[in-house]
């Protein structure tokens, strides 16, 4: 049995294209991206890092509600999103708002989502996605269903979802990948392994040496990727998408990444479960630093380019938070009315009570 397990584990060596110094170490799998594509990926990562910094500040000022920091996971999030088509369907976790933004969610609505305002979930027609899922792992089952719907309708699109390493301990994770595998549904399941879920080390979540190897039991493709390498994440996702729309079924992608900040801004203190040495080790793998070095070596990126993006992001954020704060305040009748298509009798009574109160 030990020999069998070792054989399985050896199949999932980490896939990488750029090393920590921004050097190509895997020319054969270098994706076919234009110079403009490469610059756009960098622009998005820099913009998202600034968005994260400003969102943390806005949260501390009481101007945002729930917020899960994203710094460190930009390559995992944006490299995978860049491989999608507009008609593909995203089922995000609560840390995956950046993918929604770059797929078409207006920034002010992303802020409204954080503030708990219902308009934050009224997505534009072109954005095919669900609202970020708060229940851990639940989006995996939903993704299997959306993907099967694409298949039954003959659509050449995929459903893609995200969870963290902690999400793989949920039953929904296994149900989702198993169902999708059984029906060869065009789904991409991404596990962003940032090592600690909220505070529990991945080694205490599972005895598996990798999370990618959990694909074996479901009979689907699996790959472990350097989640700090945006080109590797893009290439793995692009390949998974191509396979899915060609009828070859779903793929489980484990991205080895790291969140530099707390799990959420709701009182988490990462210094209680992470060492300074580990933080410093992963800081050297920063996806922005790595990709910046690569682009600078190709004469495609400069300090001037970066400062331009930083200024653009700050200006956009300033305007978006102002627009969010100018939205009409959410009323109790909005909350009740949005819950059901047909209100049950007890809520009908409450609706009338609050209508009367709001009219005064």
Beta strands, then each sheet from edge to edge (+ up, - down):
strand 1: 89-93
strand 2: 129-133
strand 3: 159-164
strand 4: 187-193
strand 5: 221-226
strand 6: 251-256
sheet 1: 2+ 1+ 3+ 4+ 6+ 5+
end
